[in-house]
Amino acid sequence: MKNLAKYIRGFSLVELMVGSAAGLIVIAGAIGLVISILASNSDTVKASRLNQDLNSIMAIMVNEIRRAGHGCFGKAGFTTISSLETTNTCIHYAYSPAKNMEGCDGLDNDSDGTNDELDEFIQLHYGFLLHDDGDKILMRTASSAFTCGGSLTASNWEAMNNEDEVEITVFSVTDNSRCLDNDGLIVSCTATTAPLPVVRVRRLDLSLTGRLTQDIAVTSTVQETVRIRNNEPL
């Protein structure tokens, strides 16, 4: 028994300290890995939420802007683009729907003594702009005329984002329209000699940048090209 007892001594203090240190290192590594995974998942959720908000705002703007210029093609007093004004942070567009289904036939359907193409249309003005505070996009809710950069009535505009959650920092609109000649070839819109432009194809490039209000390090940018459905005859 004496010979067996000398081999059953257990661990020395140094061995216990070394073993404990190694165990703590492994545990710390595992905890660090879990924290890193949780942080990565949190960043992914935040980025996805921001992208969803920006894409929703952009989708609304694109769908609305595409309607610009709805009217009667070639009728006196009307062009297919009723109004289109852009600045770096604002877009103003308008469309002219007929008051009745017969507004484009050029006849005096309501017997008021004036042909319909002159009196059967109303012009509706709408637009989007970046608020002066640089934290939200505003959408025009009133249909009255206005000017980008002019005096704006707050009650005629509505915020598209909740600035307590998402801040819109950049909104830009670039007009990249093209002009075509009779053969459908791209020519200068200011050409004064043949081939002359006969129609302008409206195309706008929109860019929207935002960030999370509670974590400004989380930013994202979405871009879209809008092809306005109605061309503008020149």
N, C-alpha and C positions, 0 to 999 in steps of 0.2 A: 504494500500500500504506500510505503514511503517513496518507492521509486516512481509510482504512478502519480503521486501528488505533485511532484516537482514539474510535471508537464501540464498541469491544470492550474495555471497562474492567472488567467484572464488578461486584460489589456492594461498596459501601463498608462500613466497620465499623459505622456507625450503621444502615444498612439490614439488615445481618446480625443485629444485636442486636434490632431491631424485629421482624424475621421470626421469629427464635427465640422471642421472648416470645409472639408470637401463636400459634405452634405449641404452646408449652407450655400456654397457656390452653386451646386446643382439646383437647389430650391430657388435661389435668386434668379438663375437663368430661366427657369420655368416660369416664374412670376413675370419677369421681363418680357418673355415671349407672349404670354397671355395679354399683358398690357399693350404690347405693340399690335397684336391682332385686334383687340378691342378698339384701339385708336384708329387703326386703318379702316375698320368697319364703320366707325363713326364718321370719318372723313368721307368715305364712299357714300354714306347716307346723306350727308350734308351736300356733297357735290351733286348727287342725283336730284335732291330736292330743289336746289338752285337751278339746275338745268331744266327741270320740269316747269318751274315758274317762268323762266325766260322763254322757253319754247311756247308756252301757252300764250304769253303776251305777244310774241312774234307772230303766232298763227292768227290771232285776232287782227293784228295790223295788216298782215298780208291779205287776208280775205276781204277786209274792208277796202283797202286801197285798190284792189283789182276792179272794183265797181266804178272807179272814177271815170267820168265822161260818158256815162250811159245816156244816149239820146238818139235822135234821128240822123242817120248818115246823109250828109249832103243837103239837108234842108236849110233854107235861108235863115240866117240869124243864129245857127247852131253849129258847133264843131263837135267832133266825137270826144274831145277832151274839153269839158266845160271850164275847168280850172285846175291848175296844178302848180303849186308853189312849194319849193323845198329850200331849206337852209340846212346847216350842219346839224341842227338839233330840233328841227320842226318840219312837218309836212302838212300842207293844206291842199285838199282835193275837193272836187265838187262833182255832182252828177245831176242830170236833169231828167227825171222820170216824167212820163206823160201823165196827165190827170185822168185820162181815160184810155181805153184800149185802141181808140181810133186816132190818137194824137199824131201818128206818123204818116197819115195818108194825105196830108196837105189840103184837106177839105174843111169846110166850115160846118162841122158836125153839130155844133151847138147853136148854129144860126145866130151868132152874135155879130156877124159882119166882118169877122177877122178869121183868116185861115188858121187852122189848128197849130201849124208849126210855129206860129208866132204867139199864140196865147194859151196853148194847152199844155205848157210845160212849167214846172217850178224847179228852181235851182236850189239844191241842198248842199250845204257846205259842212265838211267835217275835217278832222285832222288829228294828229298826234304830236306831242312835243315833250321835251325833257324839262322838268320843272327847274326854276331858277336855283333852287337849293341843291340840285344835282342828286336827288335821291329817289325820284319817282317819275314814271311816265304818265302823262295826262292824255285822256281821250276826249275829244269834243263830243258833247252830248246835245248841244243846241245846233240847229240847222242854219242859223243866220251867218252871213258873211263875216270873215275876219281876215287878219293879215298876220303872217308869221313875224314875230318881232314887235308887233303892235301891242296896244293896251288890251289886256285880256280880262274878261269877267270870270271870276272864280266859279260862279254858279253854273257856267256853261261848260265846265270841264270836270272830269272825274278821274281819280287816280286808278291806275290799273294794277298797282302792286301795293302791298302793305309795307311801308317803309320801316315799321318796327321789326319786320322779319327779313325783307329783301330790299336792298338799296340798288337803284339803277344809277350807275355812274357815268355811262356813255351811251348816247343815242345818236347815230349819224345816218344821214340819207344822202346818197350820191346818185345823181341823174346820169345814167349811161344809155340814154336813148340813142337810136340809130335812125338814119333817114335812108329811104330806098327810092330808086328811080322807077320808070315805067317797066323796066325789065326785071325788077326785083333785086337789083344790085345795090350794095351799100355805097352811098355817095355822101359828100359833105352836106350838112344841113344848111350851110350858108352859101352853097354854090350858086353862081349867077350865070354860068354858061353850061351848055349841055355836057354831060347828062345832068338834068335838074332833079332835085328831090321832089317827090310827089306825095310822099306819106312819111310820117314820123312814127316809128315803133317805140312806144314808151316802155322803158325798162329802168327800174330803180333798184339799187343795192342798199339793203338795210343792215345795220349792225347794232347790236344791243349787248352791253356789258353790265354785269351786276355782281353783287357780293352779298354774303349773309351779314345782317346787321350785328348779330352776336358773335360773329367770327369773320372779321374782314379779310382774313387770310384766304378764305374760300371764295374764289372768284371764277367767273365763266363768261364766255362770249359766244353769242349765236349770231349767224349771218344768214340772210335770205335774199334772193333776187326775185323781184316782183315784175311780172310781165302784165302790164295793164291791158285788159281785153280789147278795148277799143283803140284803134290807131287814129292818128290825127292827120287828116289831109292837109297838104300845104298849098 
